[in-house]
Amino acid sequence: MRHRKAGLKLNRTSSHRKAMFRNMVTSLFKHERIRTTDVKAKELRRWADNLITLAKRGDLHARRQALAIVMEKDVVHKLFETAAEKYSSISGGYTRIVKLGRRRGDAAPISLVELITSPTSKKKKKKKAITVVEKKQVAETKVIDEEAPKDKEEAKVEEEIKEKKAAEKPTAPAKPEKTEAQKPEAKETKAKKDDTAEKAPETEVTEAKKDDTAEKAPEAEVTKAEKDDTEPKE
């Protein structure tokens, strides 16, 4: 019966086993990760958790207890300064064991023991409730910010296109200037047009005469009817 006899013997004497784990736990807190066999890694976790619990307590007696285990004073001071901030939100599970495979030579299973620097359980910050009006304002500002650079880019593209078109268009030949001899001819043509405009009323007079003749036509028909009446009846 092995009641109240925790820990592994590892085929070593008690003094050898204690010195070995003191060195291993010192290296673990100094470098924050070490490689060792699976069995030693599981036992090392117990030593590391006990020391972190002392560091979280933080009083003078806890510091002296840690100095009795850890081999270097600087490592103890570093542990006591950072443990309260890193592990205040969790109570246990301060180390992680990752299996790496077999070791060359004796094929012993090797594991990586490392300290958990960022605990998984973090307090989530509560987001403030945003009103509908604030959401609309934020959306409008985003739209304006997105449209502003686009307008600038479009303006630049349009300017470049205009410059290319101007460079591609051939220059129009210069129109010959009118000579002084041609200018009076233009005045004469204008005078002829005015004459034609004056002749237009004559055409209206002729049309009026035609209307008068059309009105006289029924009188001729009446005279023919009178002649027929005067002729003797047979």
FIKOLZA-1660 file (N, C-alpha, C; in steps of 0.1 Angstrom, whole numbers, plus 5000, padded with zeros to 4 digits):
% residues 234
   i   px   py   pz ch aa at
   1 5008 4988 5000  A  M  N
   1 5000 5000 5000  A  M CA
   1 5009 5012 5000  A  M  C
   2 5007 5021 4990  A  R  N
   2 5015 5034 4989  A  R CA
   2 5006 5046 4992  A  R  C
   3 4999 5045 5002  A  H  N
   3 4990 5057 5006  A  H CA
   3 4999 5069 5010  A  H  C
   4 4995 5081 5004  A  R  N
   4 5002 5094 5008  A  R CA
   4 5016 5094 5004  A  R  C
   5 5020 5086 4993  A  K  N
   5 5033 5086 4988  A  K CA
   5 5033 5090 4973  A  K  C
   6 5031 5103 4971  A  A  N
   6 5030 5109 4958  A  A CA
   6 5043 5110 4952  A  A  C
   7 5044 5110 4938  A  G  N
   7 5056 5112 4931  A  G CA
   7 5062 5099 4926  A  G  C
   8 5071 5101 4917  A  L  N
   8 5077 5090 4910  A  L CA
   8 5092 5088 4915  A  L  C
   9 5096 5076 4916  A  K  N
   9 5110 5073 4920  A  K CA
   9 5120 5074 4909  A  K  C
  10 5116 5069 4897  A  L  N
  10 5124 5071 4885  A  L CA
  10 5138 5064 4887  A  L  C
  11 5138 5054 4895  A  N  N
  11 5150 5045 4897  A  N CA
  11 5162 5054 4902  A  N  C
  12 5159 5064 4911  A  R  N
  12 5170 5073 4916  A  R CA
  12 5168 5074 4931  A  R  C
  13 5178 5079 4937  A  T  N
  13 5177 5082 4951  A  T CA
  13 5169 5094 4953  A  T  C
  14 5165 5097 4965  A  S  N
  14 5157 5109 4968  A  S CA
  14 5165 5121 4966  A  S  C
  15 5177 5122 4970  A  S  N
  15 5186 5134 4969  A  S CA
  15 5188 5137 4954  A  S  C
  16 5191 5126 4946  A  H  N
  16 5193 5128 4932  A  H CA
  16 5181 5132 4925  A  H  C
  17 5169 5126 4928  A  R  N
  17 5157 5130 4922  A  R CA
  17 5153 5144 4925  A  R  C
  18 5155 5149 4938  A  K  N
  18 5152 5162 4942  A  K CA
  18 5160 5173 4935  A  K  C
  19 5173 5170 4934  A  A  N
  19 5183 5179 4927  A  A CA
  19 5179 5180 4912  A  A  C
  20 5175 5169 4906  A  M  N
  20 5172 5169 4892  A  M CA
  20 5160 5178 4889  A  M  C
  21 5149 5176 4897  A  F  N
  21 5137 5184 4894  A  F CA
  21 5139 5199 4898  A  F  C
  22 5148 5202 4908  A  R  N
  22 5151 5216 4911  A  R CA
  22 5157 5222 4899  A  R  C
  23 5167 5215 4893  A  N  N
  23 5173 5221 4881  A  N CA
  23 5163 5222 4869  A  N  C
  24 5155 5212 4867  A  M  N
  24 5145 5213 4856  A  M CA
  24 5135 5224 4858  A  M  C
  25 5130 5226 4870  A  V  N
  25 5120 5236 4872  A  V CA
  25 5127 5250 4871  A  V  C
  26 5139 5252 4875  A  T  N
  26 5146 5264 4873  A  T CA
  26 5148 5268 4858  A  T  C
  27 5152 5257 4850  A  S  N
  27 5153 5259 4836  A  S CA
  27 5140 5263 4829  A  S  C
  28 5129 5256 4834  A  L  N
  28 5116 5259 4828  A  L CA
  28 5112 5273 4830  A  L  C
  29 5113 5279 4842  A  F  N
  29 5109 5293 4845  A  F CA
  29 5119 5303 4838  A  F  C
  30 5131 5299 4836  A  K  N
  30 5141 5307 4829  A  K CA
  30 5139 5309 4814  A  K  C
  31 5137 5297 4808  A  H  N
  31 5135 5297 4793  A  H CA
  31 5121 5295 4789  A  H  C
  32 5112 5293 4798  A  E  N
  32 5097 5291 4796  A  E CA
  32 5093 5279 4788  A  E  C
  33 5103 5270 4784  A  R  N
  33 5100 5257 4778  A  R CA
  33 5113 5249 4778  A  R  C
  34 5111 5236 4780  A  I  N
  34 5122 5226 4780  A  I CA
  34 5117 5213 4774  A  I  C
  35 5127 5205 4769  A  R  N
  35 5124 5192 4764  A  R CA
  35 5129 5181 4773  A  R  C
  36 5120 5171 4776  A  T  N
  36 5124 5160 4784  A  T CA
  36 5115 5148 4781  A  T  C
  37 5117 5137 4788  A  T  N
  37 5108 5125 4786  A  T CA
  37 5094 5127 4791  A  T  C
  38 5085 5119 4786  A  D  N
  38 5071 5120 4790  A  D CA
  38 5069 5119 4805  A  D  C
  39 5076 5109 4811  A  V  N
  39 5074 5107 4826  A  V CA
  39 5079 5118 4834  A  V  C
  40 5091 5123 4830  A  K  N
  40 5096 5135 4838  A  K CA
  40 5088 5147 4836  A  K  C
  41 5082 5149 4824  A  A  N
  41 5074 5161 4821  A  A CA
  41 5062 5161 4830  A  A  C
  42 5055 5149 4831  A  K  N
  42 5043 5149 4840  A  K CA
  42 5046 5151 4855  A  K  C
  43 5058 5147 4859  A  E  N
  43 5062 5150 4873  A  E CA
  43 5066 5165 4875  A  E  C
  44 5073 5170 4864  A  L  N
  44 5077 5184 4865  A  L CA
  44 5065 5193 4866  A  L  C
  45 5054 5190 4860  A  R  N
  45 5042 5198 4860  A  R CA
  45 5038 5201 4875  A  R  C
  46 5039 5191 4883  A  R  N
  46 5035 5192 4897  A  R CA
  46 5044 5203 4904  A  R  C
  47 5057 5202 4902  A  W  N
  47 5066 5212 4908  A  W CA
  47 5063 5226 4903  A  W  C
  48 5061 5228 4890  A  A  N
  48 5059 5241 4884  A  A CA
  48 5046 5247 4889  A  A  C
  49 5035 5239 4890  A  D  N
  49 5022 5244 4895  A  D CA
  49 5023 5249 4910  A  D  C
  50 5030 5241 4918  A  N  N
  50 5032 5245 4932  A  N CA
  50 5039 5259 4933  A  N  C
  51 5050 5261 4925  A  L  N
  51 5057 5273 4926  A  L CA
  51 5049 5285 4921  A  L  C
  52 5041 5283 4910  A  I  N
  52 5033 5294 4905  A  I CA
  52 5022 5298 4916  A  I  C
  53 5017 5288 4923  A  T  N
  53 5007 5291 4933  A  T CA
  53 5014 5300 4944  A  T  C
  54 5026 5297 4948  A  L  N
  54 5034 5305 4958  A  L CA
  54 5036 5319 4952  A  L  C
  55 5039 5320 4939  A  A  N
  55 5042 5333 4933  A  A CA
  55 5029 5342 4933  A  A  C
  56 5017 5335 4931  A  K  N
  56 5005 5343 4931  A  K CA
  56 5001 5348 4945  A  K  C
  57 5005 5340 4955  A  R  N
  57 5003 5345 4969  A  R CA
  57 5012 5357 4972  A  R  C
  58 5025 5357 4968  A  G  N
  58 5033 5369 4968  A  G CA
  58 5038 5374 4981  A  G  C
  59 5036 5368 4992  A  D  N
  59 5041 5373 5005  A  D CA
  59 5056 5368 5007  A  D  C
  60 5062 5373 5018  A  L  N
  60 5076 5370 5020  A  L CA
  60 5078 5355 5023  A  L  C
  61 5069 5349 5030  A  H  N
  61 5071 5335 5033  A  H CA
  61 5070 5326 5021  A  H  C
  62 5061 5330 5011  A  A  N
  62 5060 5323 4999  A  A CA
  62 5073 5325 4991  A  A  C
  63 5079 5337 4991  A  R  N
  63 5091 5339 4984  A  R CA
  63 5103 5331 4989  A  R  C
  64 5103 5329 5002  A  R  N
  64 5114 5321 5008  A  R CA
  64 5112 5306 5005  A  R  C
  65 5100 5302 5005  A  Q  N
  65 5097 5288 5001  A  Q CA
  65 5101 5285 4987  A  Q  C
  66 5099 5295 4978  A  A  N
  66 5103 5293 4964  A  A CA
  66 5118 5294 4962  A  A  C
  67 5125 5302 4970  A  L  N
  67 5140 5303 4970  A  L CA
  67 5146 5290 4975  A  L  C
  68 5139 5282 4983  A  A  N
  68 5144 5269 4988  A  A CA
  68 5143 5259 4977  A  A  C
  69 5136 5261 4966  A  I  N
  69 5134 5251 4955  A  I CA
  69 5142 5256 4943  A  I  C
  70 5140 5268 4939  A  V  N
  70 5146 5273 4926  A  V CA
  70 5160 5276 4929  A  V  C
  71 5169 5273 4919  A  M  N
  71 5183 5274 4921  A  M CA
  71 5189 5289 4919  A  M  C
  72 5181 5297 4912  A  E  N
  72 5186 5311 4909  A  E CA
  72 5176 5321 4915  A  E  C
  73 5182 5332 4921  A  K  N
  73 5174 5342 4927  A  K CA
  73 5167 5351 4916  A  K  C
  74 5174 5354 4905  A  D  N
  74 5168 5362 4895  A  D CA
  74 5155 5355 4889  A  D  C
  75 5155 5342 4888  A  V  N
  75 5144 5335 4882  A  V CA
  75 5132 5336 4892  A  V  C
  76 5135 5336 4905  A  V  N
  76 5124 5337 4915  A  V CA
  76 5118 5351 4914  A  V  C
  77 5126 5362 4914  A  H  N
  77 5121 5375 4913  A  H CA
  77 5113 5377 4900  A  H  C
  78 5117 5372 4889  A  K  N
  78 5110 5373 4876  A  K CA
  78 5096 5366 4878  A  K  C
  79 5096 5354 4884  A  L  N
  79 5084 5346 4886  A  L CA
  79 5074 5354 4894  A  L  C
  80 5078 5360 4905  A  F  N
  80 5069 5367 4914  A  F CA
  80 5064 5380 4908  A  F  C
  81 5071 5386 4899  A  E  N
  81 5067 5398 4893  A  E CA
  81 5056 5396 4882  A  E  C
  82 5058 5385 4875  A  T  N
  82 5049 5383 4863  A  T CA
  82 5037 5373 4866  A  T  C
  83 5038 5365 4877  A  A  N
  83 5028 5355 4879  A  A CA
  83 5014 5360 4882  A  A  C
  84 5014 5371 4890  A  A  N
  84 5001 5377 4893  A  A CA
  84 4993 5382 4881  A  A  C
  85 5000 5388 4871  A  E  N
  85 4994 5393 4860  A  E CA
  85 4990 5382 4850  A  E  C
  86 4999 5372 4848  A  K  N
  86 4996 5362 4838  A  K CA
  86 4985 5352 4842  A  K  C
  87 4986 5348 4855  A  Y  N
  87 4977 5337 4859  A  Y CA
  87 4967 5341 4870  A  Y  C
  88 4963 5354 4870  A  S  N
  88 4953 5358 4880  A  S CA
  88 4939 5353 4877  A  S  C
  89 4936 5351 4864  A  S  N
  89 4923 5347 4860  A  S CA
  89 4921 5332 4860  A  S  C
  90 4931 5324 4862  A  I  N
  90 4930 5309 4862  A  I CA
  90 4935 5304 4875  A  I  C
  91 4931 5292 4879  A  S  N
  91 4936 5285 4891  A  S CA
  91 4940 5271 4888  A  S  C
  92 4952 5270 4882  A  G  N
  92 4957 5257 4878  A  G CA
  92 4958 5256 4863  A  G  C
  93 4965 5246 4859  A  G  N
  93 4968 5244 4844  A  G CA
  93 4977 5254 4839  A  G  C
  94 4988 5257 4846  A  Y  N
  94 4997 5267 4841  A  Y CA
  94 5008 5262 4831  A  Y  C
  95 5008 5249 4829  A  T  N
  95 5018 5244 4819  A  T CA
  95 5011 5236 4808  A  T  C
  96 5018 5233 4797  A  R  N
  96 5013 5225 4786  A  R CA
  96 5024 5215 4782  A  R  C
  97 5019 5203 4779  A  I  N
  97 5028 5192 4775  A  I CA
  97 5025 5188 4761  A  I  C
  98 5034 5189 4752  A  V  N
  98 5033 5185 4738  A  V CA
  98 5042 5174 4735  A  V  C
  99 5037 5163 4730  A  K  N
  99 5045 5151 4727  A  K CA
  99 5052 5153 4713  A  K  C
 100 5065 5150 4713  A  L  N
 100 5073 5153 4701  A  L CA
 100 5077 5140 4693  A  L  C
 101 5075 5128 4699  A  G  N
 101 5079 5116 4693  A  G CA
 101 5090 5109 4701  A  G  C
 102 5097 5100 4694  A  R  N
 102 5108 5092 4700  A  R CA
 102 5122 5098 4698  A  R  C
 103 5130 5096 4708  A  R  N
 103 5144 5101 4708  A  R CA
 103 5153 5091 4701  A  R  C
 104 5162 5097 4694  A  R  N
 104 5172 5088 4687  A  R CA
 104 5181 5081 4697  A  R  C
 105 5185 5069 4695  A  G  N
 105 5194 5062 4704  A  G CA
 105 5186 5052 4713  A  G  C
 106 5179 5056 4722  A  D  N
 106 5171 5047 4731  A  D CA
 106 5156 5047 4728  A  D  C
 107 5151 5055 4719  A  A  N
 107 5137 5056 4715  A  A CA
 107 5128 5059 4726  A  A  C
 108 5133 5068 4735  A  A  N
 108 5125 5072 4747  A  A CA
 108 5115 5083 4742  A  A  C
 109 5102 5083 4746  A  P  N
 109 5093 5093 4742  A  P CA
 109 5096 5106 4748  A  P  C
 110 5097 5117 4739  A  I  N
 110 5101 5130 4743  A  I CA
 110 5089 5139 4742  A  I  C
 111 5088 5149 4752  A  S  N
 111 5077 5159 4752  A  S CA
 111 5083 5173 4754  A  S  C
 112 5076 5183 4750  A  L  N
 112 5079 5197 4752  A  L CA
 112 5070 5202 4764  A  L  C
 113 5077 5207 4774  A  V  N
 113 5069 5213 4785  A  V CA
 113 5071 5228 4784  A  V  C
 114 5060 5236 4784  A  E  N
 114 5061 5250 4783  A  E CA
 114 5050 5257 4791  A  E  C
 115 5053 5269 4795  A  L  N
 115 5044 5277 4803  A  L CA
 115 5033 5283 4794  A  L  C
 116 5021 5284 4799  A  I  N
 116 5011 5291 4792  A  I CA
 116 5011 5306 4794  A  I  C
 117 5016 5313 4784  A  T  N
 117 5017 5328 4786  A  T CA
 117 5004 5335 4785  A  T  C
 118 4996 5331 4776  A  S  N
 118 4983 5337 4774  A  S CA
 118 4972 5328 4778  A  S  C
 119 4966 5329 4789  A  P  N
 119 4955 5320 4794  A  P CA
 119 4943 5321 4785  A  P  C
 120 4937 5309 4783  A  T  N
 120 4926 5308 4773  A  T CA
 120 4913 5315 4778  A  T  C
 121 4911 5315 4791  A  S  N
 121 4899 5321 4797  A  S CA
 121 4901 5336 4800  A  S  C
 122 4897 5345 4791  A  K  N
 122 4898 5359 4793  A  K CA
 122 4884 5365 4794  A  K  C
 123 4883 5376 4802  A  K  N
 123 4870 5382 4803  A  K CA
 123 4867 5390 4791  A  K  C
 124 4855 5387 4785  A  K  N
 124 4851 5394 4773  A  K CA
 124 4846 5408 4777  A  K  C
 125 4850 5418 4769  A  K  N
 125 4846 5431 4771  A  K CA
 125 4832 5433 4766  A  K  C
 126 4823 5440 4773  A  K  N
 126 4810 5442 4769  A  K CA
 126 4809 5453 4759  A  K  C
 127 4803 5451 4748  A  K  N
 127 4802 5461 4738  A  K CA
 127 4790 5470 4741  A  K  C
 128 4792 5483 4739  A  K  N
 128 4782 5493 4742  A  K CA
 128 4771 5492 4731  A  K  C
 129 4759 5493 4735  A  A  N
 129 4748 5493 4725  A  A CA
 129 4748 5506 4717  A  A  C
 130 4748 5504 4704  A  I  N
 130 4749 5515 4694  A  I CA
 130 4735 5518 4689  A  I  C
 131 4730 5530 4690  A  T  N
 131 4717 5533 4685  A  T CA
 131 4716 5533 4670  A  T  C
 132 4704 5533 4665  A  V  N
 132 4702 5533 4650  A  V CA
 132 4707 5545 4644  A  V  C
 133 4706 5557 4650  A  V  N
 133 4710 5569 4644  A  V CA
 133 4726 5569 4643  A  V  C
 134 4732 5564 4653  A  E  N
 134 4747 5564 4652  A  E CA
 134 4752 5554 4641  A  E  C
 135 4745 5543 4640  A  K  N
 135 4748 5534 4629  A  K CA
 135 4747 5541 4615  A  K  C
 136 4736 5548 4613  A  K  N
 136 4734 5555 4601  A  K CA
 136 4745 5565 4598  A  K  C
 137 4749 5573 4609  A  Q  N
 137 4759 5583 4607  A  Q CA
 137 4772 5576 4603  A  Q  C
 138 4775 5565 4610  A  V  N
 138 4788 5558 4607  A  V CA
 138 4788 5553 4592  A  V  C
 139 4776 5547 4588  A  A  N
 139 4775 5542 4574  A  A CA
 139 4777 5554 4564  A  A  C
 140 4771 5565 4567  A  E  N
 140 4772 5577 4558  A  E CA
 140 4786 5582 4557  A  E  C
 141 4793 5582 4568  A  T  N
 141 4807 5587 4567  A  T CA
 141 4815 5577 4560  A  T  C
 142 4813 5564 4561  A  K  N
 142 4820 5554 4553  A  K CA
 142 4818 5555 4539  A  K  C
 143 4805 5558 4535  A  V  N
 143 4802 5560 4521  A  V CA
 143 4809 5572 4515  A  V  C
 144 4809 5583 4522  A  I  N
 144 4816 5595 4518  A  I CA
 144 4831 5592 4516  A  I  C
 145 4837 5585 4526  A  D  N
 145 4851 5583 4525  A  D CA
 145 4854 5574 4514  A  D  C
 146 4845 5564 4510  A  E  N
 146 4848 5556 4499  A  E CA
 146 4846 5563 4486  A  E  C
 147 4836 5572 4485  A  E  N
 147 4834 5579 4472  A  E CA
 147 4844 5589 4469  A  E  C
 148 4850 5596 4479  A  A  N
 148 4859 5607 4477  A  A CA
 148 4871 5602 4469  A  A  C
 149 4878 5592 4473  A  P  N
 149 4890 5588 4465  A  P CA
 149 4886 5583 4451  A  P  C
 150 4874 5577 4449  A  K  N
 150 4869 5572 4436  A  K CA
 150 4868 5584 4427  A  K  C
 151 4861 5595 4432  A  D  N
 151 4859 5607 4423  A  D CA
 151 4873 5613 4419  A  D  C
 152 4882 5613 4428  A  K  N
 152 4895 5618 4424  A  K CA
 152 4902 5610 4413  A  K  C
 153 4901 5597 4415  A  E  N
 153 4907 5588 4405  A  E CA
 153 4899 5589 4391  A  E  C
 154 4886 5590 4392  A  E  N
 154 4879 5592 4379  A  E CA
 154 4883 5605 4372  A  E  C
 155 4884 5615 4380  A  A  N
 155 4888 5628 4374  A  A CA
 155 4902 5627 4367  A  A  C
 156 4911 5620 4374  A  K  N
 156 4924 5618 4368  A  K CA
 156 4924 5610 4355  A  K  C
 157 4915 5599 4355  A  V  N
 157 4914 5591 4343  A  V CA
 157 4908 5599 4332  A  V  C
 158 4898 5607 4335  A  E  N
 158 4892 5615 4324  A  E CA
 158 4902 5625 4318  A  E  C
 159 4910 5632 4327  A  E  N
 159 4920 5641 4322  A  E CA
 159 4930 5634 4313  A  E  C
 160 4934 5622 4317  A  E  N
 160 4943 5615 4308  A  E CA
 160 4937 5611 4295  A  E  C
 161 4924 5607 4295  A  I  N
 161 4918 5604 4282  A  I CA
 161 4917 5616 4273  A  I  C
 162 4913 5627 4279  A  K  N
 162 4912 5640 4271  A  K CA
 162 4926 5643 4265  A  K  C
 163 4936 5642 4273  A  E  N
 163 4950 5645 4268  A  E CA
 163 4953 5636 4256  A  E  C
 164 4950 5623 4257  A  K  N
 164 4953 5613 4246  A  K CA
 164 4945 5617 4234  A  K  C
 165 4932 5620 4236  A  K  N
 165 4924 5624 4224  A  K CA
 165 4929 5636 4217  A  K  C
 166 4933 5646 4225  A  A  N
 166 4939 5659 4220  A  A CA
 166 4952 5656 4212  A  A  C
 167 4960 5647 4217  A  A  N
 167 4972 5643 4210  A  A CA
 167 4970 5635 4197  A  A  C
 168 4959 5627 4197  A  E  N
 168 4956 5619 4185  A  E CA
 168 4949 5627 4174  A  E  C
 169 4941 5637 4177  A  K  N
 169 4934 5645 4167  A  K CA
 169 4943 5653 4158  A  K  C
 170 4942 5653 4145  A  P  N
 170 4950 5661 4136  A  P CA
 170 4946 5675 4137  A  P  C
 171 4956 5684 4135  A  T  N
 171 4953 5698 4136  A  T CA
 171 4945 5702 4124  A  T  C
 172 4934 5710 4125  A  A  N
 172 4926 5714 4114  A  A CA
 172 4933 5725 4106  A  A  C
 173 4933 5725 4092  A  P  N
 173 4940 5735 4084  A  P CA
 173 4933 5749 4086  A  P  C
 174 4942 5758 4086  A  A  N
 174 4937 5772 4089  A  A CA
 174 4928 5777 4077  A  A  C
 175 4917 5783 4080  A  K  N
 175 4908 5788 4069  A  K CA
 175 4914 5800 4062  A  K  C
 176 4913 5801 4049  A  P  N
 176 4919 5813 4042  A  P CA
 176 4910 5825 4045  A  P  C
 177 4917 5836 4048  A  E  N
 177 4910 5848 4051  A  E CA
 177 4903 5854 4038  A  E  C
 178 4892 5860 4039  A  K  N
 178 4885 5865 4028  A  K CA
 178 4892 5878 4023  A  K  C
 179 4893 5879 4010  A  T  N
 179 4899 5891 4004  A  T CA
 179 4889 5902 4004  A  T  C
 180 4894 5914 4001  A  E  N
 180 4886 5925 4001  A  E CA
 180 4877 5925 3988  A  E  C
 181 4881 5918 3978  A  A  N
 181 4873 5918 3965  A  A CA
 181 4861 5909 3967  A  A  C
 182 4862 5899 3976  A  Q  N
 182 4851 5890 3978  A  Q CA
 182 4840 5896 3987  A  Q  C
 183 4844 5905 3995  A  K  N
 183 4834 5910 4005  A  K CA
 183 4823 5918 3998  A  K  C
 184 4825 5927 3988  A  P  N
 184 4814 5934 3981  A  P CA
 184 4804 5925 3975  A  P  C
 185 4809 5913 3969  A  E  N
 185 4800 5903 3963  A  E CA
 185 4790 5899 3972  A  E  C
 186 4794 5896 3985  A  A  N
 186 4785 5892 3995  A  A CA
 186 4774 5902 3997  A  A  C
 187 4778 5915 3997  A  K  N
 187 4768 5926 3998  A  K CA
 187 4758 5926 3987  A  K  C
 188 4763 5923 3974  A  E  N
 188 4754 5923 3963  A  E CA
 188 4744 5912 3964  A  E  C
 189 4748 5900 3968  A  T  N
 189 4739 5889 3969  A  T CA
 189 4728 5893 3979  A  T  C
 190 4731 5900 3990  A  K  N
 190 4721 5904 4000  A  K CA
 190 4711 5913 3993  A  K  C
 191 4716 5922 3985  A  A  N
 191 4707 5932 3978  A  A CA
 191 4697 5924 3969  A  A  C
 192 4702 5914 3961  A  K  N
 192 4693 5906 3953  A  K CA
 192 4682 5900 3961  A  K  C
 193 4686 5894 3972  A  K  N
 193 4676 5888 3981  A  K CA
 193 4665 5898 3985  A  K  C
 194 4669 5910 3987  A  D  N
 194 4659 5920 3991  A  D CA
 194 4650 5924 3980  A  D  C
 195 4655 5923 3967  A  D  N
 195 4646 5926 3956  A  D CA
 195 4636 5915 3954  A  D  C
 196 4640 5903 3956  A  T  N
 196 4630 5892 3955  A  T CA
 196 4619 5893 3966  A  T  C
 197 4624 5898 3978  A  A  N
 197 4614 5899 3988  A  A CA
 197 4604 5910 3985  A  A  C
 198 4608 5921 3977  A  E  N
 198 4599 5931 3973  A  E CA
 198 4589 5927 3962  A  E  C
 199 4593 5917 3954  A  K  N
 199 4585 5912 3943  A  K CA
 199 4574 5903 3948  A  K  C
 200 4575 5898 3960  A  A  N
 200 4565 5889 3965  A  A CA
 200 4551 5895 3966  A  A  C
 201 4549 5908 3969  A  P  N
 201 4535 5913 3969  A  P CA
 201 4528 5913 3956  A  P  C
 202 4535 5913 3944  A  E  N
 202 4529 5913 3931  A  E CA
 202 4522 5899 3929  A  E  C
 203 4529 5889 3934  A  T  N
 203 4523 5876 3933  A  T CA
 203 4509 5875 3940  A  T  C
 204 4509 5882 3952  A  E  N
 204 4497 5883 3959  A  E CA
 204 4486 5890 3952  A  E  C
 205 4489 5901 3944  A  V  N
 205 4479 5908 3936  A  V CA
 205 4474 5899 3925  A  V  C
 206 4482 5891 3918  A  T  N
 206 4477 5882 3908  A  T CA
 206 4467 5872 3914  A  T  C
 207 4470 5867 3925  A  E  N
 207 4461 5858 3932  A  E CA
 207 4447 5864 3934  A  E  C
 208 4447 5878 3939  A  A  N
 208 4435 5885 3941  A  A CA
 208 4427 5886 3928  A  A  C
 209 4433 5889 3917  A  K  N
 209 4426 5890 3904  A  K CA
 209 4419 5876 3900  A  K  C
 210 4427 5865 3903  A  K  N
 210 4421 5852 3900  A  K CA
 210 4408 5850 3908  A  K  C
 211 4408 5855 3920  A  D  N
 211 4396 5853 3929  A  D CA
 211 4385 5861 3923  A  D  C
 212 4387 5873 3917  A  D  N
 212 4377 5881 3911  A  D CA
 212 4370 5874 3899  A  D  C
 213 4379 5868 3891  A  T  N
 213 4374 5861 3879  A  T CA
 213 4365 5849 3883  A  T  C
 214 4369 5843 3894  A  A  N
 214 4362 5832 3899  A  A CA
 214 4348 5836 3904  A  A  C
 215 4347 5848 3909  A  E  N
 215 4334 5853 3914  A  E CA
 215 4325 5857 3902  A  E  C
 216 4330 5861 3891  A  K  N
 216 4323 5865 3879  A  K CA
 216 4317 5853 3871  A  K  C
 217 4322 5842 3873  A  A  N
 217 4318 5830 3865  A  A CA
 217 4304 5827 3867  A  A  C
 218 4297 5828 3879  A  P  N
 218 4283 5825 3880  A  P CA
 218 4274 5835 3872  A  P  C
 219 4278 5847 3870  A  E  N
 219 4270 5857 3862  A  E CA
 219 4269 5852 3848  A  E  C
 220 4280 5846 3843  A  A  N
 220 4279 5841 3829  A  A CA
 220 4269 5830 3827  A  A  C
 221 4268 5822 3837  A  E  N
 221 4259 5811 3836  A  E CA
 221 4244 5816 3837  A  E  C
 222 4242 5827 3844  A  V  N
 222 4229 5833 3845  A  V CA
 222 4225 5839 3831  A  V  C
 223 4234 5845 3824  A  T  N
 223 4230 5851 3811  A  T CA
 223 4227 5840 3801  A  T  C
 224 4233 5829 3802  A  K  N
 224 4230 5818 3793  A  K CA
 224 4216 5813 3795  A  K  C
 225 4212 5813 3808  A  A  N
 225 4198 5808 3811  A  A CA
 225 4188 5818 3806  A  A  C
 226 4190 5831 3806  A  E  N
 226 4181 5841 3801  A  E CA
 226 4179 5840 3786  A  E  C
 227 4190 5837 3779  A  K  N
 227 4190 5835 3765  A  K CA
 227 4181 5824 3761  A  K  C
 228 4182 5813 3769  A  D  N
 228 4173 5802 3766  A  D CA
 228 4158 5805 3768  A  D  C
 229 4155 5814 3777  A  D  N
 229 4141 5818 3780  A  D CA
 229 4136 5826 3768  A  D  C
 230 4144 5835 3762  A  T  N
 230 4140 5844 3752  A  T CA
 230 4137 5836 3739  A  T  C
 231 4144 5825 3737  A  E  N
 231 4142 5818 3724  A  E CA
 231 4127 5813 3723  A  E  C
 232 4121 5814 3710  A  P  N
 232 4107 5810 3709  A  P CA
 232 4105 5796 3711  A  P  C
 233 4094 5793 3717  A  K  N
 233 4091 5779 3719  A  K CA
 233 4084 5773 3707  A  K  C
 234 4087 5761 3704  A  E  N
 234 4081 5754 3692  A  E CA
 234 4067 5749 3696  A  E  C
% end
